[in-house]
């Protein structure tokens, strides 16, 4: 499920970045190897969402879910200044609300088709000049049972001050389609969802052993922003469709600081999120990179705390439709029981083990990693995920 909207808010960040890029053209240097080198990477993820036997999240909705995801990335260096890449993502999904909507849609229409997960393909082209100016274009297509997404975008980057300062900005557009399959199996005409997102980032080296990064992400979404097969419970015991506004504006501000301690390093981060649905979120995180065996083996413990307020439209149960006394017509307000739009605190902790060596799957030096994370929320909705990764230069 992707992002959306209009161009105007993004012209100003790109104008600022272009001015920095022009100023940096006088500092000539060859593109760094790792930006454009030919690489292959693979990652597998097993993700488990547990709602404590129906008590977690919203107790009126079954929110148990399991996801198996695979990611493949191939990048080919074309020449000294250009590279092209292709990324493929595939998921197998088992979730109560997802399966229920799918099964009912199968009952309603044999033409609905069976799709137990999703896939996404993304192509990207990178260009880097001798003056450390970068330009990127990308396009993507993804599809799942009740969703279809087409995306495209571009980015600019620039290194300044002998590469002690890094500037980057990206704009992404998504023209998506929501299949209107309701929780009760009824089917309506497909609805659009459009997203525009921009990101602006500055990374500054402070000392030979420390740097700081600050970023701002702004997005606008328009169209069908509710989940078509979500429902809400009325005090009468009946269920109705989830209804949410057709516009959502989001802002995320984050800062990260990284400091080397001999051969190790520590990273601290903080972020703030706000949208026009009434949600405000704050996060604090810490990571430590502990290097062993002459740097070949790395242990990375991490911790993150997150807290958010509920959306204006969230309740676990609602009163029946209101009646306008003048027209005597019933009206539906914006209403959702999606627990991700509710109020909660979350604590996550993880450990990743990485090993850099040659000779296992390829003669080239490669990085292998395995990680496990636990995320526990105050609304008793908990998450666990296991990751396996492999990265090598070609």
Secondary structure, DSSP 8 states (H G I E B T S, - for coil): ---B--SHHHHHHHHHHHHHHHHHTTS-B---HHHH--EEEEEEEEEEEE-TTTTSSSTTS---EEEEEEEEEEEEE-SSSEEEEEEEEEEEEEEHHHHHHHHHHHHH-GGG----EEEEEEEEEEEE-TBSEEEEEEEEEEEETTEEEEEEEEEEEEEETTTTEEEEEEEEEEEEEE--B-TTS-B---EEEEEEEEEEEEEEEEETTEEEEEEEEEEEEEE--S-TT-EEEBTTS-EEE-B--SEEEEEEEEEEEEEEETTEEEEEEEEEEEETTS-EEEEEEEEEEEEETTTTEEEEEEEEEEEE---TTB-SSB---EE-TTT--EE---BB--GGGS-EEEEEEEEEEEEEESSSS-SS-EEEEEEEEEEEETTS-EEEEEEEEEEEE-
